[in-house]
């Protein structure tokens, strides 16, 4: 099945109004990219980013599973939609670890976002210790199984991002063979969960994706794009990755 590549940037806790020019530059270049492109920004920038990049896909970095309530500091799916966001990340390793989010939390967040009409990028990944113990595929497959929403409205609105925790921001990446092995295993889990629709779900790779290694990564079977951290903050770094995907 031909799956159009998706390259999503995750700005994490970076970005103020001074950086909106980069959002605009990325959105302009993305119009002719030949791949789907999105930026997941801090909640404080969402509305301004939408105005700075008309028609471009802007997303959140997390969403709460509840529609509203006593959840200080959290953002609901309705709030993201009200800010004109189109998508959100859930289950990033930095939230799983620092905020102690469980697989069931991630599943609930994904289900809430999809039900509200947001696209979702669901993250999974293993630690260095798990990789060194030879348990990476088993660990990440089990994590995906426990985090997946019970159903998905449409395959094109739901993506999985495999991000080995030890590769995020370190400059290290798995071998292409290891990436291929993991993505093939995740594809099997998606088909087991969703049948033929699981073939249409995009599986992104994340973790030290840069212009210098993007083309090789995108050439691996079942790599349908990338979730990019630091290299998405500047158009000069991010657009070459988008071009490699296209």
N, C-alpha and C positions, 0 to 999 in steps of 0.2 A: 504493500500500500504506500502511495506517495504522500508523505506527511511534510507539509510546509514547515521549514525551520522557524523556530522562535528564539530570539535573543532578548533576554530580559536583564535589565540592570537593577541591582539592589544597592541603593546608596547608603543603607544602614543609617547610623547617626551622623550623617554628613549633609550639609546643604542649608543655605540661607537664601534670602532674596538675591544676593549677589551672584548666586550660581544659576539663576534662571536662564541666563544667556546660553549656558551649556545645554539645558533642556531644549531650548528653541533650536539650537544648531543640530542637535541629534535628531529632533523631529523632522527637520527639513531634509537632512540627508537620508532619513529612513523612508521617505516617500518613494524613492526610486531604488530601494535596496533589494527587492526580490525576496525578502524574508519578513516575517512578522517581528516587530520590535516594540518593546515596552520599557518603561522606567518605573520602578517601585520606590517611592520617595517617602521621606518623613511626613507624618500627617500634617505638620505645620505648613508644608509647601504644596499640598495637593491642589487646592483651588487655584492658587497662583500659577502652578505649572500647567494646569488645564488651559488657563487663559493665555499663557505664553506659548503653548503648542497646540493650537486648535486641531482637532481631529486625531491627535496622537494618543496612544494608549498609556495612560497614567494609572499607577496602582499603589495600593498600600503595602506595608511590610508585615502586617499582622491584622487580625480581626478577632473580636470576642465572639464566643458562641451564643451569648445571650443577645436578645434584641434591644434591651435597655435594662437599666437597674443600677444598683449600688456597686459599681465596678470602677472605682476611681482610677483615672488615667488610661482607661481602655477605650477602644473605638469599635462601634458595632458596624455590621454590614450596611445598615441603613445610613449611618453617618458617612461611610465611604462613598456610597452611591450619591448621597446629597452633595458631596464634594466633587462629584462627576468622575470618580475613579471607576475603572472598568474591571479591575482585577485585584487580587491580593495574594501575597505569599502566606503560607501557613507552615508551621513545623520546622522553621529554620533551626539548625543545630545551636545557634547562639541563644535562641529562646528555649529550646529543649534543655540546654545545660544551665544557663544563667537564671531562667525563670522556672525551671523544673517542670516544663510542660511534658505531659505524658502522651503516649500514642492516642489514648482515648480523648484527651483534650484536643489534639490535632484533628482527629476524626470529626469531633463535634464542630470545630471551627470551619473545617472544609465543608461540612454539610450545611452549616448556617450560611456561609458565603454563597455556595451554589444555589441554595433555595432562594436567596435574595436576588439572584441574577448576576453575581460577580463571577468572572473567571477565576480559577484557582491554580496556583503553583504550589504543590505539596512537596516539601523537602525531606529527604532521608539521607543517612550517611553514617559511616563508622569511624571510630577512633583509631589512632595509630596502634594501640595495644590489640584491638580486635583484628586489624589487618595483619599484624605481625603473628598473631596466633592462628592465622589461616581460617578465621571464622567470618570474614567480611561478607561474603555472599549470603551465608545463612543468617547473619545478624540483620543485614539491611533488608533482606527478603521478608523476615519476620516483622521488622519494623513497618515496612510498607503494608503488609497484610493487616496489621493492627491499626493503621492510620487511615486506611482508605475509606472514603464515604461509602455508604451502603449502595448508592447508585449515583450515576452522573447523568445530567440532562443531555449532554452532547459531548462527544470525545474531544472536539476542538476547543471546548471551554475548560478543559481540565488537563493539567500537565503534572508530571512528576520530575523533580530535580534531584539527581544523585550528586551529593556533595560530600566527598570524604572529608571528615572534620580536619584531619591532619594536613590537608592540602589548601585549606582556606587561608589566603593571605600569606602563605609560606613560600610560594614559588615552586613548591614540589607538587608533582601530579603523579597519579598511577601510570603504569605502562599502558600503551594503547590496548594491549591484550587484556589487561585487568579491567580497563574501562569497558571493553567489548563484552567480557564475561559478565560484569555486573549489569550492564544494560540488557543483555539477553535474558538474564535471570529475572529482572524486573518486568520485562515484556511478558514473560511466562506468567508472572503473578497477576499482571493486569488482565491478561486473557482469561486466567482462572477466575478472576473476580467479575469481569464484565463481558465475557464471551467475545464475540467478534468486535464489539465496541472497544475492547482493550487494545486492539491492533491500531486503533486510530489515536490513542492517547500519546501525546508527545513526551519523550523522556529526555530531559535536558541534563547536560553535565555542568557541574560548577566546582570551582576550586582552582584558583590561580590561572584562569583562562586569560590569555594575552594575545595580541596580534601575532606574535611569533609562533605560537603553538595552536592557534585556533583552527587553521585549515586541517592539520593532522587530526585533531580531535573530532572535527565534523566529518571526517572521512570514515570514522568507525561506524560499523553497522549499529542501528538503533539509537544513535546519538542524533536527536532531532533538534538540537539547538543548545543554548547555554544560559546559565544564570551567572551573571558576571558581577563581581563586587567592585573592588577598587578601580578597575579599568573602565568602569562605566561612568565615572565622575567627570571625565573630559571627553568631548566629542572626538578629539584627535586620537585617543586611545580606543574608544568604543566603536567608532564607525568602521575601522579596519576589521574588527571582529565580526560585525554585521556583514560586511562585504565578503568575508571568508565563508560565512554561512550561506550566503546567496550563491 
